[in-house]
């Protein structure tokens, strides 16, 4: 048995948000054959299973809810979903991604032999400045993607909260379960050896809570993502020190300018950027490593 598309959604202890995401899928997939939906529950202790069961009952769609017996992180959950997916095309979303009307058709239309991976736009469910004076300073740390996300050598990198690929691409490469945001998609694309295309019309909303945009949360996120990116380039891509040192110097310069902007303009967004770029520079030089992922952490 095969279906046209399989949608894989990893989740952990976010039943209320997952419910919003699932409820938007019928409108998002309107006009297409009903997709297979695979929710991978990374050892939740809330009502996740009940939410998925209710969605299956109300839609009549083919829905699976796979449970991890202990927390392994989002990439392990995605790989678990890939191991059972039947679709000719694989679609990845996050549990806080909310599809817009006709989203899936717009996303899948972009797939081609030249671009066997596509990624759509992601807009935060927040208006105006998030923290500080300029929205764009911190929105990328919350995964707002309104233009192609660029990785090493300027290649377009998909985002796992809104992307699709032909099944054979994932057969060539699964996600590395050691790698975490913001490097997981770039790492996967590099190993898959294919090109990705950005489809701005294929929009999902990225639901965020008040806790997500508090200063403490954003500073922790910026430090984590910066150190992860620097560690990945040093340890996974194996970029030599002759190339890494100029990259670290560039991040340090950006950090200094961001902190200067924060002081002159009284802008907390500059502090967040400064912290992220500082951790990236330190990780690039090997002065720090990325933080450890504790079992209780979703990522």
C-alpha positions, 0 to 999 in steps of 0.5 A: 500500500502507498499514499501520495504523501506522508506528514511526519510530526514529532512532539513532546508534551505539547498536546494543546499546541499539537491539537491546533496543528492537527486541526489546520491540516484538512484545510491545508491539504484541501484539494489533494488525496488525504495524506497519511499522518504520523505523529511521533510522541517522544515520551509525552506525559500529557494527553498527546495520544488522545489528541491524535486519536480524536483527530483520526476519528474526526477526519477518517484519515490514516493516522499513526501515533508512535510512542518513544519509550524514552526521550530521544529528541526531535531528529530521532522522532523524525527518523522513527516516522520515516521508518514506517511512512508509506508516502511517495513524498515525505512532508515534515512539520513541527507540532507548533506548525499551523498550515494555511489554506492550500498549503500542501498543494503549494509545497508539493508543486515545487518538487522536481528532479532538479529540486527534490527538496522544498521548503515553505515560508514560516511566519510567527503568530506574533505581530510587531517587535518581539523583543527590543526595537526590531523584529528581525533581530530575534525572529530567526531564533524563533524560526521565522523564515520569510526568505530562503534560509542559506547555509554553507556556500550560500545554498538554500537549506530547508526548515524541518517545520515546513518541508517536503522531499521525495521518498528516495531523498530520505532513503539516501540520508536520515537525520543525524540524531546527534545534531540539533538546531540550527544545524540539523537540516543543513547537515542532512541536506549536505549528506543527501547531496541534493538541492532545495528550493524555497516556496514562499507561498507554502506558508505555515504559522509558527505558534509561540507562547509568551514563555518562548519570547521572554528574555531569559528564554531567548538568551538561552535559545541564542546561546544554544543555537550559536554554540551548536552552529559553531560546534557543527562546523568544527566537528561535523563539517570539519572546517579547518582552523584557517577557515574557521578563525576568520568565521569566528572573527566575523561572529565576534565583530557582529557580536560587538556591533550587536552589543553596541547597538543594544547600549546605544539604542536601549535594545534587548534584541541586540543583546540576544544577537550578541549572545548568539554570535559570541557563543558561535565564535567561541564554539568555532575556535573550540573554546566552548562546546555545545551544551549537553541535551538533558533527557527532559529536553525536547530538542 
